[in-house]
Amino acid sequence: MTGAVTYAPATRPTFYFIGVTTAKSSIMRVFPEWAGHLGLGDVEIKGIDFVPHDRPERYREAVAFIKADPLSRGALVTTHKLDLFDACRDLFDEIDTHARLMAETSCLSKRGDRLICHAKDPISSGLSIDGFLPPGHFAQTGAELFSMGAGGSTIAITWHLMQAKRGADRPSRIIVSNRSQPRLDHIRAIHDELGTDIPVEYRLAPEAGDNDTILAALKPGSLVVNATGLGKDAPGSPLTDAASFPERAVVWELNYRGDLIFLGQARAQQAVKGLQVKDGWTYFIHGWTQVIAEVFDIAIPTSGPAFDEIAAIAARVTGRG
């Protein structure tokens, strides 16, 4: 595709989803139901699709349009969080603390004529992790964290688990792998700024077999995360079928839709290895509700009966559960 994209001005308050295959996402069916439940009024959701690592000018066109269009309220950004931030930083009137540290954009909101860049993943990933990891898991097991993919989700997950306030309940070691070196250099720079005392390894893994090797050396109980996008934005898994998970590992597939091969690989070993296997459904709920709350300037609970009702609406609409 060449040339500038023409975006049609919104005719009613509109919330954008910037991703890769947005039409396939459950949010396109869930958001209208949530909007009614939350009292957002006559609002609309629209998807904007880019290929991963798209041209900077394409990101700039979309962000400039949202900024200038009166009825465009904001956006959730996935997959393109780092690239969009890099391309559009000068277009933001405000950048929140997490977005500045992590050099990423997962949420765009507007207050008057000001466009605000947020990174919500540290909050949504933290809520998700603390919802499924037993209290004191790392302190009691000495487990490690292995996150495949060095993009925005891994940045957020490692930030959350590195926090000094967690005390001893932090991974004994963190390993981040990625298929290309620049993303590893980027996350290393963020970790250096954080100044963590946890040993961190940055492993170049151009082939799935490279991740198999790392996986085989992990301690029992370790948290293993697929943060690559493989299984959703592109087919496949960051592991081969020969990969062997550590005993009693906690395996987290950040995706909830797609071919989910990684999730299948973990479930195939779940019984024999005593694995705890989670998909990305709760992460999906937290990720979207955090952004919706920011864009529409409302309070949305993160736990309790009111949050459970929001999750139940999504499950009903999608036929999940």
N, C-alpha and C positions, 0 to 999 in steps of 0.2 A: 504494500500500500504506500502510495506517495502523496505528497501534498498535504495541506492543512485539513483538519476535520472540522466540519461545521456542526456545532451543537445547537439544538433547538432550545430557545428559552422555555423554561418551565412555566406551565399554566396553572399549577397549584404547588403547594409546598412539596419539594421533592428531595429525597434522600438517595444518594448514589452508592453503588457497590462497585468498587474498582477491583477487578480480579482478572481471571483468565477464562473461566467457563462459567460466568455468573448465572446464565439461564438455567444451569443444571443444579444450582444450589437450592436447598430447601428454604432458604430465607425468602425467596421470591414468593413462596406460598405462605410462609409463617409471618412475615412482616405485616401484611394487611390485618391478620388476626390479632397480632400484638398491638398494632396501632389502635384498633377498636378497644381492646382491653385496657390500654393505657390512656385512652382519651386524647389521642393525638389529632383527631379531626380528619379532614379530607386531605390525606397525604398520599404520596406515591413513592415507590422504590423503582429505580432504574439501574441496570447494570452497564458498566463500561468495561469492555474486555481489551486487554493488551497481551501480547506475547511476553513471556518472561524476559526480563532485561531488554525491554523495548527501547526505542529511540527516545532520548531526552525530550525532544520537541513534542512528542506525542503526550507525554506526561504533563508538560507545561501547558499544552492546549486545554487539556481537561481541567487542570487546577485553575487556570486563568478564567475559564468559563464559569466554574462553580463560584469563584470569588466575585465575579462581576454580576452574575445573574441574581436578581432579587429574590426569586422564589426557590433557588437552589440552597438547601439548608446545610448540607455538609455531606460527608462520605465516610464509609468504612473502606480501608485499603488492606488487601491481602496480597501475598506473593510479591508485590512491587514495593514493599515498605521502604527498603533501603534505596532502591533506584529512584523512586519518586521523590524522596527527601533530597537526594543528591541533585536531581534535576530542577527542583522547584524551591529550594531553600529561600531564595530571595523573594519569592512571592508570598511568604508567610509573614503576617504582621506580628504574630506571637508564636513562640515555640516553647512547649512545656519542658519541665526539667528532664523527664524521662526521654522525650524525643531528642533533646539537645545532647544528652549523654550517649544515646544509642544511635544517633544519626539516622532515625527512621520515622516514618509517618504511618500510623495505623488508623488515624482518625482525623478528619477535617471538620471543624465546626466554625460557625460564624456568630459573632456578637456585633450587631450593627453592621458596619462596613468592614470590620476587621476579620481576617481569616486566621484561624488558630490551628496550629499543628500539634497533635498529641500522639504519644505512644502509650496505648492502653494495654499492650500485651503483658507488661510486668504485673499489672493488676489482675488481668483475666487468667494468665497462666498460674499466678500464685494462688488465686481462689480455687482453680482446678486441682493443682497439686495438693494443696492442703485438704481438699475434699476427699482424695482417695488414698493418700499416703498415711499409714498409721502414725499417730503422734510419737515422736522420738525414733522414727525408723532408722535414720542414718546414725544417730548416737548409739542405738542398741546393736546395729548390725555391722557398722564400719563400711557400709556399702558405698559404691562409687556411682557417678553419673556418666553415662555415655550418650551424647546427643549427636545424631547424624544430621548434618546440615548446619551451616554456620550463619543462617539468615536471622531475621528478626525474632522468630519464635525461640531459637536457642539463646539469643542474646537475653531475652526476657526471662527464660527459665533459669539460666545460670545466674543472672542478677538476683533473682528471688532466692535461690538456694545458697548464694554466697553471703547473704546478709548476716552481719555479725550478731544481730539480735537473736538469731536462731541458736546461738551458743554452740553446743556440741552436735546439734541436730543438723549437720551439714555434710555433704559428701566428703569422704576421705580423699577422693581424687576426682577430677573432672576431665573427661576426654571429649573433645569436639572434633569431628571429622567433616571433611568437605571435599567435593570433587575438584575444586580449583583453589589456588592459593590466595587470591585477593580477599575472599570472604574470611579466610582464616586470619589474615593479617588485620582485617578490620575488627574482628571480635577480640583478638589479642590486645589491640590498642585500647579497646573499651575496658577489658579486664585489668590492664595495666593502670588505667585511670581509677578504677575502683580500688585497686591496691589489696586484693584478696590475699589471704595467707593459705588458701587451699591450693595444692599443686594442680596445675592445669596443663594438659598436653593438647597440642593442635596438630592433628594428623591429616595429611593429604591422602585421600582415598578415592582415586579416580575410578576404581573398579569395586564392584560389590564384594569381591573376595577380600579386599583390604579391610572392609568393615567386619567381615567374618573373623579375621585374625584378631582384631581389637576385642570383639565380643567374647572370644574364647578365653581371654586373659582376665576378664572381670571377676570381681569378688561375688560370692553369693549375696543375693538380695539387692543387687545393683539396679538402678533405674535406667532403663534403656528407652530412648526416645527416637521415633522417626519424625524428624522436623525437616525433611528434604522436600516435601511436596510430591514425591513419588507415590503413586497410588491415587492421586487426585488430579494435580495439574499435569502430570505425565504418567503413563502407565509404568508399572514395575515396583521394585522394592530396592532399598539400599543394601539388602542382604541377599545372598544366594540361598537356595533351598538346603544347602549343606550346613548352614550356620547353626551353631549350638548355643542356646541361651544359658546363662548361669543359673544355678539352682536358686529357686525362690526369688527370681528377678521380678521386678515390677516393670511391665512393658507398656509403653504409652504410644499409641498411634495417634498423632495429632489430627489425622483426617477422620471424617465420619462418612464420606461418600467417595466413590471411585472404585477401582478394582481391589484396593485394600489388600494387596498381596502380603505386605508386611504383617498385617493383623492376622491373616491366615497362617503365616509361618509361626507366629507366636502361639496361636491357639492349637496348632498341631502338636506343640510341645508342652502345652499348659498342664496337663495331668501328670505326665511323667516327670516334669521339672518343678512342679509346684508353683507355676507362674501366676502372678496377678496381672491380668491383661485388661487394658482400658482403651477404648477408642476415643475419638475427639468430640463426642456429642456434648458433654458438659462444657468443654472448652468453647465449643460453638455457641452455647447459650450465654456463657459469661462474656465471651468476646463481643457478641452482638449487643447484649444489653448494656454493657459498659459504654459502647459507642452511641447507642440510641439515647441513653441518658444524657450524654454530653451534647450531642447534636441538638436535641429537643429541649435541653435544659430542664430536665425532670429528674426526680429521684426514683431509682429502681432498686429494690432490695437485692442483696447478694446471697441471702439464705432465708430459711424459715418458710412458713406457709405461703407467703406472697410470691417468693421466688419459685417455690414448688409449683404454684399455679401457672406461672409463666412457662416453666419447663413443660408442664402437662399440656398446655395449649400447643406448643411446638410438636410434642410427641403425637398428639391427636391429629394435627394437620398432616404430618408426614407418615402416619401409620406406624410409628416406632413404638416399641415396647409391648 
